[in-house]
Amino acid sequence: MRFAGTMAFIGLVTLATAGPARPANAEGSAIAAAPGAAKSFPKVFGSDELFSPDNSAFYKWNGMLARFAAERRQATQPCAAPGDEQCQPAEWRRLVDELRGLDLRNKLLWVNAAINRHPYIPSMRNWGESNHWETPFEFFRRSGQCQDYAITKYLLLRAAGVPADLLRVVVLRDMKLGLDHAVLVASLDGTGVMLDNQLPDVALVDSIRYYQPYYSINEEGWWLHRGPHARYAATATLGMPN
């Protein structure tokens, strides 16, 4: 259920020029110490970070957002049939309505449980390519792989009113398995919590010692991460919804 191998990650990182762990210009002038948008965000798996507001090189992220904006403009009605691609999936509309009335903690718990119920489907099987980044509508029609779970959770929470500066999609290395992966990290009252398709519960980021982040991204910019060596530890969770 994760990205396999360095060559897969090179496609995943979605940059015009990239190495397996960071973009080629990571030391350049476009990168700065994280300013206002990130000042209250908790550390991501204990890493230090450098921020850039320029997402232009992340063509898969930007392409996904552009496709999703077009889908939402064109699909104003709920689907009459599951395979109808000219409408909004019924689950999207239902979840957005349900999430809007919840506080942030319960939004995170609710969306994580709902999206994790979908089966894992590799991108190659769905799209004939290893790293297609799905829109939520594509995910609800076909399911997907790890970045698609994280994206769908992110955009559901955004549609339910959660600010972008409280959410990031994080691309990382699983040091236990030696594989690349993607999750959603949120700031909940200054505490970092993780929504991961590999875990049934929302986990406290500080309890995860085997993930090393490469970069994280949202609509406001992206962050290059540098962190300590991973240490294995038991995972603590956020608990049950109220």
Secondary structure, DSSP 8 states (H G I E B T S, - for coil): --B-SHHHHHHHT--SSB-SSSBTTTTSTT-EE--GGGTTS--STT-EEEEES--TT-HHHHHHHHHHHHHHHH--SB-SSTT-SSSB-HHHHHHHHHHHTS-HHHHHHHHHHHHHTS-B--HHHHHSSTT----HHHHHHH-B-HHHHHHHHHHHHHHTT--GGGEEEEEEEETTTTEEEEEEEEEETTEEEEE-TTSSS-EEGGG--SEEEEEEEETTEEEEEE----------B-----
